[in-house]
């Protein structure tokens, strides 16, 4: 992946969309930047444009499946999102990829939430949390926990506060600002304290960013990076 596209992905993870957009300027025709561009427009709530970008991509690899599922869910096409989750789960089993299975479980859980299937959603989201923890994808694990906390809050579960706190703490450790704010907002709605860390505006690279960019420089960026980026 292009170093600029990789850094844009990381900025999106941190909720720094304007910076990601600046990094992606002029890369619209670069295949390596397409996933970041799709996620940027999804984050901005423009599912139709995200779908149009994705339709320019040939093939149906695992990353494309995850992106198509996310776009379908954002557009309210639950059948297409559910189908994408199923194909992603099948790919995960066939390739013995725990990350793909966890991503499929998260997508399926989100679909179940949208369908009002609380029991099914809880089972799939718990599966996603465990799956991402097993493969050590902390951001994806925290995002799955936040989805689970929201579901638990909606059903009045006493577990919601603890789950939301675990998600918030994970986001704060990773510098994922927008996600941490969302977890903190949920905690406040539940009558608990929100943020624990002082928010900063550091522009230097985080440890994780330096690690990823080092992998790019070493030519390893096409390895098993999380499909949920």
C-alpha positions in Angstrom: 0.0 0.0 0.0 1.2 3.5 -0.7 2.7 5.2 2.4 0.3 8.1 2.1 -2.7 5.8 1.9 -1.5 3.9 4.9 -1.1 7.0 6.9 -4.6 8.1 5.8 -6.0 4.8 7.1 -4.4 5.5 10.4 -5.7 9.0 10.5 -9.2 7.6 9.8 -8.7 5.3 12.7 -8.0 8.3 14.9 -11.1 10.1 13.7 -9.0 12.7 11.9 -10.9 12.8 8.7 -9.8 16.1 7.4 -6.2 15.1 7.7 -7.0 11.8 5.9 -8.7 13.6 3.1 -5.6 15.9 2.6 -3.4 12.8 2.5 -5.6 11.2 -0.1 -5.8 14.2 -2.4 -4.6 13.2 -5.9 -4.7 9.5 -5.2 -8.2 8.9 -6.5 -6.9 6.7 -9.4 -4.5 4.7 -7.2 -5.8 1.2 -6.5 -3.9 1.2 -3.2 -5.8 4.2 -1.9 -9.3 3.0 -2.9 -10.1 1.4 0.4 -9.1 4.5 2.4 -11.2 6.6 0.1 -14.2 4.4 0.5 -13.8 4.5 4.3 -13.4 8.2 4.3 -16.7 8.7 2.5 -18.4 6.2 4.8 -17.2 8.1 7.8 -18.6 11.3 6.3 -22.0 9.6 5.8 -21.8 9.5 2.0 -22.6 5.8 1.3 -23.6 6.3 -2.3 -20.3 7.9 -3.2 -18.5 5.2 -1.2 -20.3 2.6 -3.3 -19.5 4.4 -6.5 -15.8 4.3 -5.6 -15.9 0.7 -4.7 -17.7 -0.3 -7.9 -14.5 0.9 -9.7 -12.6 -2.0 -8.1 -12.4 -5.3 -9.8 -12.5 -8.6 -8.0 -14.0 -9.9 -4.8 -11.1 -10.4 -2.4 -11.5 -10.3 1.4 -11.0 -6.6 1.7 -13.5 -5.9 -1.0 -16.0 -8.1 0.7 -15.6 -6.3 4.0 -15.9 -2.9 2.3 -19.0 -3.9 0.3 -20.6 -5.2 3.5 -19.9 -1.9 5.3 -21.2 0.1 2.4 -24.4 -2.0 2.1 -25.0 -1.7 5.8 -24.5 2.1 5.7 -27.0 2.2 2.8 -29.6 0.2 4.7 -29.3 -2.8 2.3 -29.3 -5.4 5.1 -29.7 -8.4 2.8 -26.5 -7.5 0.9 -24.6 -6.8 4.1 -25.7 -10.1 5.5 -24.6 -11.9 2.3 -21.2 -10.2 2.5 -20.8 -11.3 6.1 -21.6 -14.9 5.0 -19.0 -14.8 2.2 -16.4 -13.3 4.5 -17.0 -16.0 7.1 -16.6 -18.7 4.4 -13.4 -17.1 3.3 -12.1 -17.0 6.8 -12.8 -20.7 7.3 -11.3 -21.6 4.0 -8.1 -19.6 4.6 -7.9 -20.3 8.3 -8.0 -16.6 9.0 -9.3 -15.6 12.4 -9.3 -11.9 11.5 -11.8 -12.6 8.7 -14.0 -14.7 10.9 -14.1 -11.9 13.5 -14.8 -9.3 10.8 -17.6 -11.4 9.5 -19.0 -11.8 13.0 -18.9 -8.0 13.6 -20.7 -7.3 10.3 -23.3 -10.0 11.0 -23.8 -8.6 14.5 -24.4 -5.1 13.1 -26.9 -6.5 10.7 -28.7 -8.3 13.5 -28.8 -5.0 15.5 -30.4 -3.3 12.5 -32.9 -6.1 12.2 -33.9 -5.8 15.8 -32.5 -9.3 16.6 -31.0 -8.6 20.0 -30.2 -12.2 21.0 -28.5 -12.9 17.6 -26.7 -9.6 17.7 -25.3 -10.2 21.1 -24.0 -13.7 20.2 -22.3 -12.4 17.0 -20.8 -9.3 18.7 -19.4 -11.4 21.5 -17.9 -13.7 18.9 -16.3 -10.7 17.2 -14.8 -9.4 20.5 -13.3 -12.7 21.2 -12.1 -13.2 17.6 -10.3 -9.8 17.4 -8.8 -10.4 20.9 -7.4 -13.7 19.7 -5.6 -12.3 16.7 -4.6 -9.1 18.7 -6.4 -6.5 16.7 -7.0 -4.0 19.6 -8.9 -1.3 17.6 -11.3 -3.8 16.0 -11.8 -5.5 19.4 -12.6 -2.2 21.0 -15.0 -1.3 18.2 -16.8 -4.6 18.6 -17.0 -4.0 22.4 -18.6 -0.6 21.8 -21.2 -2.1 19.5 -21.9 -4.7 22.2 -22.1 -2.0 24.9 -24.7 -0.1 22.8 -26.7 -3.3 22.4 -26.5 -4.0 26.1 -27.5 -0.5 26.9 -30.5 -0.8 24.7 -31.7 -3.9 26.4 -31.0 -2.6 29.9 -28.2 -5.0 30.6 -26.1 -4.3 33.7 -23.0 -5.3 31.7 -23.2 -2.2 29.5 -21.1 0.1 31.7 -18.3 -2.4 32.0 -18.3 -3.2 28.3 -18.3 0.5 27.4 -15.4 1.2 29.8 -13.3 -1.5 28.3 -14.0 -0.1 24.8 -13.2 3.4 25.9 -9.9 2.4 27.6 -8.9 0.5 24.4 -9.6 3.5 22.2 -7.7 5.9 24.5 -4.6 3.6 24.5 -4.6 3.7 20.7 -5.3 7.4 20.3 -8.6 6.6 18.4 -10.2 10.0 19.4 -13.6 9.8 17.7 -14.2 6.2 18.9 -13.1 7.2 22.5 -15.5 10.1 22.4 -18.4 7.8 21.3 -17.6 5.4 24.1 -17.4 8.3 26.6 -20.8 9.6 25.4 -22.4 6.2 25.9 -20.9 6.0 29.4 -22.4 9.4 30.3 -25.7 8.3 29.0 -25.5 5.4 31.3 -24.6 7.7 34.3 -20.9 6.8 34.4 -17.8 9.0 34.0 -16.8 9.6 30.4 -13.2 10.3 29.4 -10.3 9.4 31.6 -7.4 10.8 29.5 -6.7 14.4 28.6 -7.2 14.9 24.9 -4.2 16.1 23.0 -3.5 17.5 19.5 -0.1 15.9 18.9 0.8 15.9 15.2 3.8 13.5 15.6 3.5 9.9 14.6 2.2 7.5 17.3 4.1 4.3 18.1 1.6 2.3 16.1 2.0 4.6 13.1 5.7 4.3 13.1 5.3 0.5 13.3 3.0 0.4 10.4 5.1 2.7 8.3 8.1 0.7 9.0 6.3 -2.4 7.7 5.4 -0.4 4.5 9.1 0.5 4.1 10.0 -3.2 4.5 7.5 -4.2 1.8 5.3 -6.1 4.2 2.2 -3.9 4.0 0.3 -6.5 2.0 0.2 -9.0 4.8 -2.7 -9.7 7.1 -3.7 -6.2 7.9 -7.2 -6.0 9.4 -9.9 -5.9 6.8 -12.0 -3.7 9.0 -9.6 -0.7 8.5 
